[in-house]
């Protein structure tokens, strides 16, 4: 499979793009290896020695999203017995992979967009913003452009993620 001309062209594109891409959207059918493409971009890019953190957007529980992704301070939520960094902080300096980003509810898309625009997160229960520096790779098996047209995906988030599209 990896020796076919189409795959060789994809591998060449990944090698050319990886040193320069800070944000990318990987699209394709379920099971086509979108996460493998994201990992290849990370491994051949300048942050290869840093963390690669995955957020499974299709499994996000809306009520827990803030705590999981942004982190929380002790006592901010039920059961929070200590400060906890979120996935953005854990990925700081590396790559955050937003797997199936098209599954995120609109209310969470705006929170994600804010972080991508400002590079800052605020843990739940804190007033102190924290700067994060990371590359973001998102994937979707949906036609996000069509989702934007139907009002189910934010256009500003789509354009922020789709700096480079890899199909």
Number of C-alpha atoms within 10 A of each C-alpha: 7 9 9 9 10 11 12 13 11 16 17 11 13 20 15 14 16 20 14 11 18 18 20 23 26 23 21 15 12 11 8 12 13 23 19 10 20 27 19 16 26 28 18 16 21 14 18 16 12 15 17 22 19 19 18 14 20 14 11 16 12 11 8 11 15 20 21 19 20 23 24 22 18 15 13 17 13 7 8 13 11 11 15 17 17 20 18 28 24 19 21 18 17 23 29 25 26 24 23 22 24 24 18 21 17 14 10 13 18 16 15 17 17 13 16 20 10 10 15 17 23 20 23 23 15 13 8 11 11 14 15 19 16 23 21 24 29 26 27 20 18 16 12 21 16 11 15 16 11 10 11 16 22 22 15 13 18 20 12 17 23 19 14 16 14 17 13
